[in-house]
């Protein structure tokens, strides 16, 4: 693996966790844990599929999945747990519409990538969120669907509520002068 | 067709327009018309696939599509044109995540229905948006994925901005007393 090629771009390197198709919100935020806060629910994230995930995932890692990621209930915690665990992005060919909505609202980046499933467990990649595309250590570039600026702003701010708070604070500062 | 069975529920009857899979935003809001307002863009909606659509669609009609409805660009007009034309809902097995987000923001109801493609062109159906499910004249019930209350509120209000304006007005009224 040519990690040099990745790191010379100056972009952080992300480790891939591979999961399958149709990962539902109950796998991400199990029903039995839903009475707790996101910090506790996060400890059970993906336990039915990848029991080691919650303990071993590191900030900056990415989840690479098959189609229809996030189907099931509307529970926002299914996206918030991945933010809590420091997951940098989910990369999949398609998402539940509702999960796509919730994810950006809580600051989780979702990349829609037709070739996502060609990535392998443990592989190292970099993300170019502006193009957007992702790059493998083997110098493959996988195109992703564009993410509009307003959604990237939500991700950068850490979610919609934080973005609105930032804007209101900036507005107050302007008004005060 | 037993229209009685449909109308005795008291719910409006919707006429089906069938389109295929992967309907993109350029088919819904063609690039050449994007310099105009939504009222003009709407006249070109689906012209490449169903040239008669924009002229013949009636308020309350529904679009029934294959998977990945709304892929392509982030242009919000691709959802707004269907509201402009009075389309009551889109019914499809899956949507582009971005389209799903934009649609509810502009007040367009999207129903996610695994069996959508079993519906036929010109068929009459009723929608039960609470269950949610849709019912055919032949008494078939097709289940749809739940639509959370906050999204139904956006649809009922005619979009996110109108919902926020309603809430602010209600708040002011409370404050004034």
HADDOCK unambig.tbl for C-alpha pairs under 7 A between the chains (distance, minus, plus):
assign (segid A and resid 74 and name CA) (segid B and resid 148 and name CA) 6.66 0.50 0.50
assign (segid A and resid 95 and name CA) (segid B and resid 97 and name CA) 6.20 0.50 0.50
assign (segid A and resid 96 and name CA) (segid B and resid 97 and name CA) 6.77 0.50 0.50
assign (segid A and resid 97 and name CA) (segid B and resid 95 and name CA) 6.19 0.50 0.50
assign (segid A and resid 97 and name CA) (segid B and resid 96 and name CA) 6.77 0.50 0.50
assign (segid A and resid 97 and name CA) (segid B and resid 97 and name CA) 4.56 0.50 0.50
assign (segid A and resid 97 and name CA) (segid B and resid 100 and name CA) 5.20 0.50 0.50
assign (segid A and resid 100 and name CA) (segid B and resid 97 and name CA) 5.19 0.50 0.50
assign (segid A and resid 101 and name CA) (segid B and resid 101 and name CA) 5.60 0.50 0.50
assign (segid A and resid 148 and name CA) (segid B and resid 74 and name CA) 6.61 0.50 0.50
